[in-house]
C-alpha cells in the first residue's frame, strides 16, 4: 500500500498548486466585486461572457501546444511562459479604470493561468506513480486551498483597511495584484527545480506542423478507447457545473444583493473546509475507488446547484453554499485529474491533457454562456443557475459507463 508521506519531487509538484491557487481565489472572490465597482449595473452577464472568451481561447490552443509540450524538455518551458505572462497580466489588472479594458487584461491573465494548469496537470505523471496519483493530486488541491489563504488574507486586509491606510480602492487592488503575482511565481520555482520530465516524445523538426497533423490521430485514439471516451464525455458534463459555480458564485451573490464582505469571507471559509476534505477524498479513493468517489461528488454538486437556484437569497444561505462546495470541490477536481492521468499514455500526457482540457473548457464555455444567456433573457439569475443542473445529471449517467481505471486502460 502506498505511503501517505510525499517525497521531495511530489512536494515540489504540489507547491505549484499553492502558488496558482492564490490567483484562483482572488479571481473567484475579490476581482468580480472590484469589477462591479468600475462597471455600470449588474455584472453577471459581462463576467460570464469574459469567462467564456477565456475558456474558448484555451480550448482552441491547448491541443497543439500540448502536443509540442510532450517533447523532451518542453513541459517546464511552457509553464515558465504561462506563469511569466500571467504574472505580468495579474499586476497589469490594477491599471485599467474602465470595465472593458479591465476585462481584456483579465482574459489575458486567465488564459495564461488556465494554460499553465494543462502543463502542470500533465507533469503529474512525471512527479509520481499511478498508485499514488489520487493521493498526490488531492494533496495538490488541499495545500493549494490552505496555502492560497496566506496571500489572500494579506490582500483582503489591504482592501478592507484601505481607508485607515489612506488608500483608494484601485491602489489597494494594485497592491493585491502584486502580492498575488509574486506568490504565484515564488511557488512555481520548486517545481521547476525538482520535477523532471521523465515521460516524453523525441524532439522533432517541424514540431508545429506535425502537432497539427497529429490532432486527428490523437482524437481517434481517444475515441477508440472506451474507457477514456466515456470518461471525457462524463467529465465534459459534470465539470461544467463545477467551473461555473467557481467562476460565477461571487457575481451571482452580488446580483442577489449580498454584501461583498460576506461573499469574500464565506469563500475564504470554503478554502479551510476544502483542505481536509480534499486530502480525505484522496484517501477514500484509495479505499473505495476513484470512480465511486467521483459519482458521490457529482450527486453532491447537483444538490448544491438546486440549493443555489431555489433557496439562496441571503448571506446566511451563501455561507451554507460555500461550506457545502468546500466539502466536494477539491475532491472532484483532484480525482478527475488523477483518474485521467492513469488512463492517458505517459509519453503523450500533455497531448491527452490538452484534449482533456478542451472538454473541461468547452463545458465551462457552455456553462457560463448558459447562465449569462438565461439571466439576460429572463432577468432572473436563479434560472441561469438552474440551467446547469441537467449537466450534472448527464455527467452522472455517463460516469456509470466508465470502467474502473485499471480495466479501462486495456479496454478498447
C-alpha positions as CSV (number, residue, x, y, z in Angstrom):
1,X,0.0,0.0,0.0
2,X,1.3,3.5,-0.9
3,X,2.7,5.6,1.9
4,X,1.0,8.9,2.6
5,X,4.3,10.7,3.0
6,X,5.2,12.8,-0.1
7,X,8.7,12.7,-1.4
8,X,10.7,15.8,-2.5
9,X,9.5,15.6,-6.1
10,X,5.9,15.2,-5.2
11,X,6.1,18.0,-2.6
12,X,7.6,20.3,-5.2
13,X,4.8,19.5,-7.7
14,X,2.2,20.2,-5.0
15,X,3.8,23.6,-4.3
16,X,2.6,24.9,-7.7
17,X,-1.0,24.4,-6.6
18,X,-0.1,26.5,-3.6
19,X,1.2,29.3,-5.9
20,X,-1.5,29.4,-8.5
21,X,-4.4,29.0,-6.1
22,X,-3.8,32.5,-4.7
23,X,-4.9,34.0,-8.1
24,X,-7.7,31.5,-8.5
25,X,-9.1,32.5,-5.1
26,X,-8.7,36.2,-5.9
27,X,-10.4,35.8,-9.3
28,X,-13.4,34.0,-7.8
29,X,-14.0,36.4,-4.9
30,X,-12.5,39.9,-4.8
31,X,-11.9,40.5,-8.5
32,X,-15.6,40.2,-9.5
33,X,-16.5,42.6,-6.7
34,X,-13.8,45.0,-7.8
35,X,-15.1,44.7,-11.4
36,X,-18.6,45.6,-10.2
37,X,-17.2,48.8,-8.7
38,X,-15.9,50.0,-12.1
39,X,-18.8,48.7,-14.2
40,X,-22.3,50.0,-14.5
41,X,-25.3,47.9,-13.5
42,X,-25.4,44.1,-13.0
43,X,-22.1,42.3,-13.8
44,X,-23.0,38.7,-14.1
45,X,-23.7,38.8,-17.9
46,X,-20.4,40.7,-18.7
47,X,-18.4,38.4,-16.4
48,X,-19.9,35.3,-17.8
49,X,-19.1,36.3,-21.4
50,X,-15.5,37.2,-20.4
51,X,-15.0,33.8,-18.8
52,X,-16.5,32.3,-22.0
53,X,-13.9,34.0,-24.2
54,X,-11.0,33.0,-22.0
55,X,-12.2,29.4,-22.0
56,X,-12.6,29.3,-25.7
57,X,-9.1,30.6,-26.4
58,X,-7.7,27.9,-24.1
59,X,-9.8,25.2,-25.7
60,X,-8.5,26.1,-29.2
61,X,-4.8,26.4,-28.3
62,X,-4.2,23.5,-26.0
63,X,-4.3,20.5,-28.3
64,X,-1.5,22.0,-30.4
65,X,0.6,23.4,-27.6
66,X,0.0,20.2,-25.6
67,X,1.4,18.0,-28.4
68,X,4.6,20.2,-28.6
69,X,5.0,20.2,-24.8
70,X,5.1,16.4,-24.8
71,X,8.5,16.6,-26.5
72,X,11.7,16.3,-24.4
73,X,12.3,19.2,-22.0
74,X,9.3,21.3,-23.2
75,X,6.7,21.0,-20.4
76,X,8.5,23.3,-18.0
77,X,9.4,25.8,-20.7
78,X,5.7,26.2,-21.4
79,X,5.0,26.5,-17.7
80,X,7.6,29.3,-17.5
81,X,6.0,31.1,-20.4
82,X,2.5,30.8,-18.9
83,X,3.5,31.9,-15.4
84,X,5.6,34.8,-16.7
85,X,2.8,36.1,-19.0
86,X,0.1,35.5,-16.3
87,X,2.1,37.3,-13.5
88,X,2.6,40.4,-15.7
89,X,-1.1,40.4,-16.6
90,X,-2.0,40.0,-13.0
91,X,-0.1,43.1,-12.0
92,X,-1.5,44.9,-15.0
93,X,-5.1,44.4,-13.9
94,X,-4.6,47.2,-11.4
95,X,-4.1,49.7,-14.2
96,X,-7.4,50.0,-16.2
97,X,-10.2,52.1,-14.9
98,X,-12.8,51.2,-17.5
99,X,-14.8,47.9,-17.4
100,X,-13.9,46.8,-21.0
101,X,-10.1,47.4,-20.6
102,X,-10.2,45.6,-17.3
103,X,-11.9,42.6,-18.9
104,X,-9.4,42.4,-21.7
105,X,-6.4,42.3,-19.3
106,X,-8.3,39.8,-17.1
107,X,-8.9,37.5,-20.1
108,X,-5.2,37.5,-20.9
109,X,-4.3,36.6,-17.3
110,X,-7.0,33.9,-17.2
111,X,-5.8,32.3,-20.4
112,X,-2.2,32.2,-19.1
113,X,-3.3,30.8,-15.7
114,X,-5.5,28.1,-17.2
115,X,-3.0,27.1,-19.9
116,X,-0.4,26.6,-17.1
117,X,-2.8,24.1,-15.5
118,X,-2.7,21.8,-18.5
119,X,1.1,21.6,-18.5
120,X,1.1,21.3,-14.7
121,X,-1.5,18.5,-14.7
122,X,0.4,16.6,-17.3
123,X,3.6,16.9,-15.2
124,X,1.8,14.8,-12.6
125,X,2.7,11.6,-14.5
126,X,6.4,12.6,-14.1
127,X,6.1,13.5,-10.5
128,X,4.6,10.3,-9.1
129,X,3.3,6.8,-9.9
130,X,-0.1,5.6,-10.9
131,X,-0.7,4.1,-7.5
132,X,0.0,7.4,-5.8
133,X,-1.7,9.8,-8.2
134,X,-5.0,10.1,-6.4
135,X,-3.3,11.0,-3.1
136,X,-0.7,13.3,-4.6
137,X,-3.3,15.1,-6.8
138,X,-5.6,15.5,-3.8
139,X,-2.7,16.9,-1.7
140,X,-2.1,19.4,-4.5
141,X,-5.6,20.8,-4.3
142,X,-5.7,20.6,-0.5
143,X,-2.5,22.5,0.1
144,X,-3.5,24.9,-2.7
145,X,-6.6,25.7,-0.8
146,X,-5.0,26.3,2.5
147,X,-1.8,27.9,1.1
148,X,-3.8,30.4,-1.0
149,X,-5.3,31.8,2.2
150,X,-2.0,33.4,3.2
151,X,-1.7,36.0,0.4
152,X,-5.4,36.2,0.1
153,X,-5.8,37.3,3.8
154,X,-3.0,39.9,3.2
155,X,-4.8,41.2,0.1
156,X,-8.1,41.2,2.0
157,X,-6.6,43.2,4.8
158,X,-5.2,45.8,2.4
159,X,-8.6,46.2,0.7
160,X,-10.8,46.3,3.8
161,X,-8.4,48.6,5.7
162,X,-7.7,50.9,2.8
163,X,-9.5,53.9,4.4
164,X,-7.3,53.7,7.5
165,X,-4.3,53.2,5.4
166,X,-5.2,56.2,3.2
167,X,-5.5,54.1,0.0
168,X,-8.1,54.3,-2.7
169,X,-9.8,51.0,-3.8
170,X,-7.8,51.0,-7.0
171,X,-4.5,51.4,-5.1
172,X,-5.4,48.7,-2.7
173,X,-6.3,46.3,-5.5
174,X,-3.0,47.2,-7.3
175,X,-1.1,46.1,-4.1
176,X,-3.2,42.9,-4.0
177,X,-2.4,42.0,-7.6
178,X,1.3,42.5,-6.9
179,X,1.2,40.3,-3.8
180,X,-0.7,37.6,-5.7
181,X,1.7,37.6,-8.7
182,X,4.8,37.4,-6.5
183,X,3.3,34.5,-4.6
184,X,2.5,32.6,-7.8
185,X,6.0,33.0,-9.2
186,X,7.7,32.1,-5.9
187,X,5.9,28.8,-5.5
188,X,6.5,27.8,-9.1
189,X,10.3,27.7,-8.5
190,X,10.4,24.4,-6.5
191,X,8.6,22.5,-9.3
192,X,10.8,23.9,-11.9
193,X,13.9,22.9,-9.9
194,X,12.9,19.4,-8.7
195,X,10.4,17.9,-11.1
196,X,11.9,16.4,-14.2
197,X,10.0,15.4,-17.3
198,X,10.6,11.7,-17.3
199,X,8.0,10.8,-20.0
200,X,8.3,12.4,-23.4
201,X,8.4,12.1,-27.1
202,X,11.7,12.7,-29.0
203,X,12.1,16.2,-30.3
204,X,11.3,16.6,-34.0
205,X,11.7,19.1,-36.7
206,X,8.6,21.0,-37.9
207,X,7.0,20.3,-34.5
208,X,4.1,22.7,-35.0
209,X,3.0,21.2,-38.4
210,X,3.4,17.7,-37.0
211,X,1.4,18.6,-34.0
212,X,-1.4,20.0,-36.1
213,X,-1.5,16.8,-38.3
214,X,-1.4,14.6,-35.2
215,X,-4.6,16.1,-33.6
216,X,-6.8,13.9,-35.7
217,X,-4.8,10.8,-34.8
218,X,-5.0,11.6,-31.1
219,X,-8.7,12.2,-31.3
220,X,-9.2,8.8,-33.0
221,X,-7.1,7.1,-30.3
222,X,-9.1,8.7,-27.5
223,X,-12.4,7.8,-29.2
224,X,-11.4,4.2,-29.8
225,X,-10.6,3.6,-26.1
226,X,-14.0,3.0,-24.5
227,X,-12.7,3.9,-21.0
228,X,-11.2,7.2,-22.0
229,X,-14.1,8.1,-24.3
230,X,-16.8,7.6,-21.8
231,X,-14.7,9.3,-19.1
232,X,-14.1,12.5,-21.0
233,X,-17.7,12.8,-22.0
234,X,-18.8,12.4,-18.4
235,X,-16.1,14.9,-17.4
236,X,-17.4,17.3,-20.1
237,X,-20.8,17.4,-18.4
238,X,-20.1,17.4,-14.7
239,X,-17.1,19.7,-14.7
240,X,-19.2,22.3,-16.4
241,X,-21.2,22.8,-13.3
242,X,-18.1,22.8,-11.1
243,X,-16.3,25.5,-13.1
244,X,-19.5,27.6,-13.5
245,X,-20.1,27.6,-9.7
246,X,-16.5,28.5,-9.0
247,X,-16.4,31.3,-11.6
248,X,-19.8,32.9,-11.1
249,X,-20.7,32.4,-7.4
250,X,-19.5,35.8,-6.3
251,X,-21.2,37.6,-9.2
252,X,-24.4,35.7,-8.5
253,X,-24.2,36.7,-4.9
254,X,-23.6,40.3,-5.8
255,X,-26.6,40.4,-8.1
256,X,-28.7,39.0,-5.3
257,X,-27.6,41.9,-3.1
258,X,-25.4,40.1,-0.7
259,X,-22.7,42.3,0.8
260,X,-19.2,41.9,-0.8
261,X,-17.6,41.3,2.6
262,X,-19.9,38.4,3.4
263,X,-19.2,36.9,0.0
264,X,-15.4,37.1,0.4
265,X,-15.4,35.8,3.9
266,X,-17.7,32.9,3.0
267,X,-15.4,31.9,0.1
268,X,-12.4,32.1,2.5
269,X,-14.1,29.6,4.8
270,X,-14.5,27.4,1.7
271,X,-10.7,27.2,1.4
272,X,-10.3,26.0,5.0
273,X,-13.1,23.4,4.6
274,X,-11.7,22.2,1.3
275,X,-8.2,21.5,2.8
276,X,-9.0,18.4,4.9
277,X,-11.8,17.4,2.5
278,X,-9.5,17.1,-0.5
279,X,-7.0,15.0,1.5
280,X,-9.8,12.8,2.8
281,X,-11.1,12.3,-0.8
282,X,-7.7,11.1,-1.9
283,X,-7.6,8.5,0.9
284,X,-11.2,7.5,0.4
285,X,-10.5,7.0,-3.4
286,X,-7.7,4.6,-2.5
287,X,-10.1,2.6,-0.3
288,X,-13.3,2.7,-2.2
289,X,-12.2,3.6,-5.8
290,X,-11.9,6.8,-7.7
291,X,-15.0,6.3,-9.9
292,X,-17.3,5.7,-6.9
293,X,-16.0,8.9,-5.1
294,X,-16.5,10.9,-8.3
295,X,-20.1,9.7,-8.5
296,X,-20.7,10.8,-5.0
297,X,-19.2,14.3,-5.7
298,X,-21.4,14.7,-8.8
299,X,-24.6,14.0,-6.9
300,X,-23.4,16.4,-4.2
301,X,-22.9,19.2,-6.7
302,X,-26.3,18.6,-8.2
303,X,-27.8,19.1,-4.8
304,X,-25.7,22.3,-4.3
305,X,-26.9,23.7,-7.7
306,X,-30.5,23.1,-6.8
307,X,-30.0,24.8,-3.5
308,X,-28.4,27.8,-5.1
309,X,-31.2,28.1,-7.7
310,X,-34.2,27.7,-5.3
311,X,-33.1,28.7,-1.8
312,X,-30.0,31.0,-2.0
313,X,-31.2,34.5,-1.2
314,X,-29.3,35.7,1.9
315,X,-25.8,35.9,3.2
316,X,-26.6,33.0,5.7
317,X,-27.6,30.8,2.8
318,X,-24.5,31.8,0.8
319,X,-22.4,30.6,3.8
320,X,-24.2,27.2,3.7
321,X,-23.5,27.0,0.0
322,X,-19.8,27.9,0.4
323,X,-19.2,25.3,3.1
324,X,-21.0,22.7,1.0
325,X,-18.9,23.5,-2.0
326,X,-15.7,23.2,0.1
327,X,-16.6,19.6,1.1
328,X,-16.5,18.4,-2.5
329,X,-14.7,20.9,-4.8
330,X,-11.2,19.7,-4.2
331,X,-12.1,16.1,-4.3
332,X,-13.9,16.2,-7.6
333,X,-11.2,18.2,-9.3
334,X,-8.3,16.3,-7.8
335,X,-9.7,12.8,-8.6
336,X,-10.7,13.9,-12.1
337,X,-7.1,14.9,-12.8
338,X,-5.6,11.8,-11.3
339,X,-8.0,9.4,-12.9
340,X,-7.3,10.8,-16.4
341,X,-3.5,10.7,-15.6
342,X,-3.9,7.0,-15.0
343,X,-5.8,6.5,-18.2
344,X,-3.6,8.6,-20.6
345,X,-0.4,7.2,-22.2
346,X,2.5,8.7,-20.2
347,X,4.7,9.8,-23.1
348,X,1.7,11.7,-24.6
349,X,0.4,13.1,-21.3
350,X,0.4,16.7,-22.4
351,X,-1.3,16.0,-25.7
352,X,-4.0,14.0,-23.9
353,X,-4.4,16.5,-21.2
354,X,-4.7,19.2,-23.9
355,X,-7.8,17.4,-25.2
356,X,-9.0,16.7,-21.6
357,X,-8.8,20.4,-21.0
358,X,-10.8,21.0,-24.2
359,X,-13.7,19.0,-22.7
360,X,-13.4,20.9,-19.5
361,X,-13.1,24.3,-21.1
362,X,-15.8,23.8,-23.7
363,X,-18.0,22.7,-20.8
364,X,-17.1,25.9,-19.0
365,X,-17.9,27.8,-22.1
366,X,-21.3,26.1,-22.3
367,X,-22.0,26.7,-18.6
368,X,-21.1,30.3,-18.4
369,X,-22.8,31.0,-21.7
370,X,-26.0,29.3,-20.5
371,X,-26.0,31.2,-17.2
372,X,-25.3,34.5,-18.9
373,X,-27.9,34.0,-21.6
374,X,-30.7,32.7,-19.3
375,X,-30.0,35.5,-16.9
376,X,-30.1,38.2,-19.7
377,X,-33.2,36.8,-21.4
378,X,-35.3,36.1,-18.2
379,X,-33.8,38.8,-15.9
380,X,-33.6,36.1,-13.3
381,X,-30.1,34.9,-12.2
382,X,-31.7,31.9,-10.4
383,X,-33.0,30.5,-13.7
384,X,-29.5,30.9,-15.1
385,X,-28.0,28.8,-12.3
386,X,-30.8,26.2,-12.7
387,X,-29.9,25.7,-16.3
388,X,-26.7,23.8,-15.5
389,X,-28.3,21.2,-13.2
390,X,-29.1,18.9,-16.2
391,X,-25.4,18.7,-17.0
392,X,-24.7,17.1,-13.6
393,X,-27.4,14.5,-14.4
394,X,-25.8,13.8,-17.8
395,X,-22.3,13.6,-16.2
396,X,-23.5,11.1,-13.6
397,X,-25.2,8.9,-16.3
398,X,-22.0,8.8,-18.4
399,X,-19.8,8.1,-15.4
400,X,-21.8,5.0,-14.7
401,X,-20.5,3.7,-18.0
402,X,-16.8,4.3,-17.2
403,X,-14.9,1.1,-16.2
404,X,-12.5,1.1,-13.2
405,X,-9.2,2.8,-14.2
406,X,-7.2,-0.4,-14.0
407,X,-9.5,-2.1,-16.5
408,X,-10.1,0.8,-18.8
409,X,-6.5,1.2,-19.8
410,X,-6.7,-2.1,-21.6
411,X,-10.2,-2.0,-22.9
412,X,-10.6,-0.7,-26.4
